[in-house]
Amino acid sequence: MARCFVTRTLPGDAVERLAREHDVEVWPDTMPPSRDEIARRLEDGVEGLLTLLTDAIDGDLLSRAPALRSIANYAVGSDNVDVDAATARGVPVGTTPDVLTETTADLTWALMLAAARRLAEGDAVVRSGGWRTWEPNGLLGRDVHGATLGLVGVGRIGGAVARRAEGFGMEVLRHGRSGGVALDELLERSDFVSLHCPLTEETRGLVGERALGRMRPTAVLVNTSRGPIVDTDALAGALHDGRIAAAALDVTDPEPLPADHPLLAAPNLLVVPHVGSATHATRAAMADMAVDNLLAALAGKRMPYCANPEVYG
């Protein structure tokens, strides 16, 4: 029986499955454990660690974990974990791919439609008592059907977004490592630009002053990928100056955004709190995959969803 630390309460019964085979401690608060809290448990002999994106597991923490045998990240990515450092220590890192593809694509469309048709503004007008009559020029938005959609990143989620675009009769442009049009061309031609690339050193700050300057003043930016792909200050400036029409974000930099952050003062901005995978079924399925990763690794087997398979030689 191994000692495991789960950094948050998870939906579904996956953690109960883990607890039937191992000694499991679950962090009880809704806010994440501090770095010191995680370090204390790693130093005290935790062998299996189940983390969230909000838990930064770097090389220093890993060096303080003498018994650690596995990390299961409750996310499709692993950019919060120093995977190279884990690999050097022979620690497999698991993720939860594929399971949130369709759910995140659904949210991408929800954000795109809400931004295009100014739904948040309309709701606010009604609630404030500002809706006094039907007005021909009131809250005019932008058509989605027949528009051009630019997808930056052509992986699973980008592909799912593209499939939905067929029903709206959209022209879809793609840019990614596997091909497609040049990024500048995509930005210049698209009515909607949706980000679906992973966060890497190459994509960090990809959408900054230059990229925003290439977009149409009528264009809408949607980000359901990772916050740092967009330069926050540059986006705020583009919205304030009217260089793009709107932005709809599920992820931000920093995350979460403080209530007084300057970006929140920008016009035509819709922000939701990283809910791309937030359905009952998807979040429970993610928990099952994360626990499956831990159970396999702690049993001396190969993780089914491993981000660093090179640890197996």
NORPE-V451121 format. One record per residue. N is the residue number from 1. RES is the residue in one small letter. SS is DSSP state (H for helix, E for strand, L for the rest). PHI is phi in whole degrees, 0 to 359 (none if undefined). BURIAL is 1 if it has 16 or more other C-alpha atoms within 10 Angstrom, else 0. Layout:
((N/RES/SS/PHI/BURIAL) (N/RES/SS/PHI/BURIAL))
This chain:
((1/m/L/none/0) (2/a/L/260/1) (3/r/E/272/1) (4/c/E/232/1) (5/f/E/234/1) (6/v/E/250/1) (7/t/L/278/1) (8/r/L/196/1) (9/t/L/292/0) (10/l/L/246/1) (11/p/L/293/1) (12/g/L/79/0) (13/d/L/247/0) (14/a/H/297/1) (15/v/H/294/1) (16/e/H/297/0) (17/r/H/299/0) (18/l/H/297/1) (19/a/H/290/1) (20/r/H/288/0) (21/e/H/245/0) (22/h/L/220/1) (23/d/E/275/0) (24/v/E/244/1) (25/e/E/247/1) (26/v/E/248/0) (27/w/L/296/1) (28/p/L/275/0) (29/d/L/277/0) (30/t/L/284/0) (31/m/L/280/0) (32/p/L/291/1) (33/p/L/294/1) (34/s/L/289/0) (35/r/H/303/0) (36/d/H/296/0) (37/e/H/296/0) (38/i/H/295/1) (39/a/H/300/1) (40/r/H/299/0) (41/r/H/287/1) (42/l/H/295/1) (43/e/H/294/1) (44/d/L/270/0) (45/g/L/106/1) (46/v/L/297/1) (47/e/L/257/1) (48/g/E/236/1) (49/l/E/238/1) (50/l/E/250/1) (51/t/E/245/1) (52/l/L/247/1) (53/l/L/301/1) (54/t/L/282/0) (55/d/L/260/1) (56/a/L/274/1) (57/i/E/252/1) (58/d/L/258/0) (59/g/H/299/1) (60/d/H/295/0) (61/l/H/298/1) (62/l/H/296/1) (63/s/H/290/0) (64/r/L/257/1) (65/a/L/237/1) (66/p/L/295/0) (67/a/L/256/1) (68/l/L/298/1) (69/r/L/241/1) (70/s/E/196/1) (71/i/E/232/1) (72/a/E/246/1) (73/n/E/265/1) (74/y/L/276/1) (75/a/L/188/1) (76/v/L/287/1) (77/g/L/252/1) (78/s/L/219/1) (79/d/L/288/1) (80/n/L/273/1) (81/v/E/246/1) (82/d/L/283/1) (83/v/H/295/1) (84/d/H/298/0) (85/a/H/294/1) (86/a/H/296/1) (87/t/H/298/1) (88/a/H/299/0) (89/r/L/266/1) (90/g/L/76/1) (91/v/L/258/1) (92/p/E/289/1) (93/v/E/241/1) (94/g/E/256/1) (95/t/L/230/1) (96/t/L/235/1) (97/p/L/285/1) (98/d/L/70/0) (99/v/L/297/1) (100/l/L/258/1) (101/t/H/302/1) (102/e/H/291/1) (103/t/H/294/1) (104/t/H/291/1) (105/a/H/297/1) (106/d/H/302/1) (107/l/H/294/1) (108/t/H/305/1) (109/w/H/291/1) (110/a/H/300/0) (111/l/H/293/1) (112/m/H/299/1) (113/l/H/293/1) (114/a/H/296/1) (115/a/H/290/1) (116/a/H/296/1) (117/r/L/256/1) (118/r/L/56/1) (119/l/H/293/1) (120/a/H/297/0) (121/e/H/295/1) (122/g/H/297/0) (123/d/H/299/0) (124/a/H/296/0) (125/v/H/298/0) (126/v/H/297/0) (127/r/H/293/0) (128/s/L/275/0) (129/g/L/82/0) (130/g/L/277/0) (131/w/L/271/0) (132/r/L/251/0) (133/t/L/197/0) (134/w/L/286/0) (135/e/L/227/0) (136/p/L/302/0) (137/n/L/256/0) (138/g/L/279/0) (139/l/L/50/0) (140/l/L/291/0) (141/g/L/247/0) (142/r/L/231/1) (143/d/L/289/0) (144/v/L/265/1) (145/h/L/299/0) (146/g/L/77/0) (147/a/L/276/1) (148/t/E/256/1) (149/l/E/252/1) (150/g/E/255/1) (151/l/E/254/1) (152/v/E/261/1) (153/g/L/110/1) (154/v/L/238/1) (155/g/L/275/1) (156/r/H/297/1) (157/i/H/290/1) (158/g/H/302/1) (159/g/H/295/1) (160/a/H/292/1) (161/v/H/295/1) (162/a/H/297/1) (163/r/H/298/0) (164/r/H/293/0) (165/a/H/295/1) (166/e/H/300/0) (167/g/L/291/0) (168/f/L/260/0) (169/g/L/62/0) (170/m/L/272/1) (171/e/E/276/1) (172/v/E/247/1) (173/l/E/254/1) (174/r/E/234/1) (175/h/E/223/1) (176/g/E/192/1) (177/r/L/295/0) (178/s/L/269/0) (179/g/E/131/0) (180/g/E/104/0) (181/v/L/278/0) (182/a/L/295/0) (183/l/H/300/1) (184/d/H/300/0) (185/e/H/296/0) (186/l/H/301/1) (187/l/H/296/1) (188/e/H/287/1) (189/r/H/261/1) (190/s/L/272/1) (191/d/L/276/1) (192/f/E/228/1) (193/v/E/244/1) (194/s/E/240/1) (195/l/E/263/1) (196/h/L/219/1) (197/c/L/269/1) (198/p/L/287/1) (199/l/L/277/1) (200/t/L/226/0) (201/e/L/297/0) (202/e/L/285/0) (203/t/L/263/0) (204/r/L/297/1) (205/g/L/72/1) (206/l/L/303/1) (207/v/E/261/1) (208/g/L/239/1) (209/e/H/305/1) (210/r/H/294/0) (211/a/H/295/1) (212/l/H/297/1) (213/g/H/292/1) (214/r/H/279/1) (215/m/L/285/1) (216/r/L/288/1) (217/p/L/294/1) (218/t/L/261/0) (219/a/L/275/1) (220/v/E/242/1) (221/l/E/259/1) (222/v/E/237/1) (223/n/E/230/1) (224/t/L/242/1) (225/s/L/262/1) (226/r/L/220/1) (227/g/H/303/1) (228/p/H/293/1) (229/i/H/294/1) (230/v/E/254/1) (231/d/L/285/1) (232/t/H/300/1) (233/d/H/296/0) (234/a/H/295/1) (235/l/H/294/1) (236/a/H/302/1) (237/g/H/296/1) (238/a/H/295/1) (239/l/H/290/1) (240/h/H/299/1) (241/d/H/273/0) (242/g/L/73/0) (243/r/L/284/1) (244/i/L/230/1) (245/a/L/280/1) (246/a/E/193/1) (247/a/E/219/1) (248/a/E/230/1) (249/l/E/235/1) (250/d/L/261/1) (251/v/L/229/1) (252/t/L/219/1) (253/d/L/223/0) (254/p/L/282/0) (255/e/L/224/0) (256/p/L/284/0) (257/l/L/284/0) (258/p/L/299/0) (259/a/L/300/0) (260/d/L/260/0) (261/h/L/294/0) (262/p/H/303/0) (263/l/H/301/1) (264/l/H/290/0) (265/a/H/272/0) (266/a/L/286/1) (267/p/L/283/1) (268/n/L/55/1) (269/l/E/238/1) (270/l/E/241/1) (271/v/E/230/1) (272/v/L/238/0) (273/p/L/273/0) (274/h/L/52/1) (275/v/L/247/0) (276/g/L/304/1) (277/s/L/256/1) (278/a/L/275/0) (279/t/L/235/0) (280/h/H/305/0) (281/a/H/294/0) (282/t/H/290/1) (283/r/H/295/1) (284/a/H/293/1) (285/a/H/295/1) (286/m/H/298/1) (287/a/H/298/1) (288/d/H/299/1) (289/m/H/293/1) (290/a/H/297/1) (291/v/H/292/1) (292/d/H/302/1) (293/n/H/299/1) (294/l/H/295/1) (295/l/H/301/1) (296/a/H/295/0) (297/a/H/296/1) (298/l/H/288/1) (299/a/L/269/0) (300/g/L/80/0) (301/k/L/254/0) (302/r/L/287/1) (303/m/L/299/1) (304/p/L/290/1) (305/y/L/228/1) (306/c/E/260/1) (307/a/L/276/1) (308/n/L/227/1) (309/p/H/299/1) (310/e/H/297/0) (311/v/H/294/1) (312/y/H/269/0) (313/g/L/77/0))
